[in-house]
Amino acid sequence: MASGTQNAKDLVSNVADKAKEMGTSAVDRTRDFAGQAVDKARDVAGQVADKAKDAASSAGREADQVTDKVGSGLSSAAESIRQHAPESGMLHRAADKVADTLDSGGRYLKEEGLSGMANDLTDLIKRNPIPAVLVGICLGALIARATRS
């Protein structure tokens, strides 16, 4: 009987060892799968971030192109005003001032672009916060009134 008990103990021990090996193997495979899933998620997130950067960059370039075109249009309008303005007198001086203003606005748009305008607006608001808030409230009230049925 002692050898039967020993055989049973050996059998139980062998089964326990096999179960332990299978459990360890399953844990290892699960870890590998989880690691691969995390790596894949990182890759996908990186690709999405790259696509978002590309889209933002493209939108920024298009906005800069539009701003440059508007600036060129203002400069062209200034030149047209100068060509068609009277040769002298008060009307000539007024047309010249308007043309100068359009020309400087066109140069500003071409040189600074939207990002420069946004920075300048931010600086203006920081220097004058109370008037900026009041202007915002007035604009909000005007928009609300205009959109009311």
Helices and strands as residue ranges (DSSP letters): H 2-84, H 90-127, H 129-147
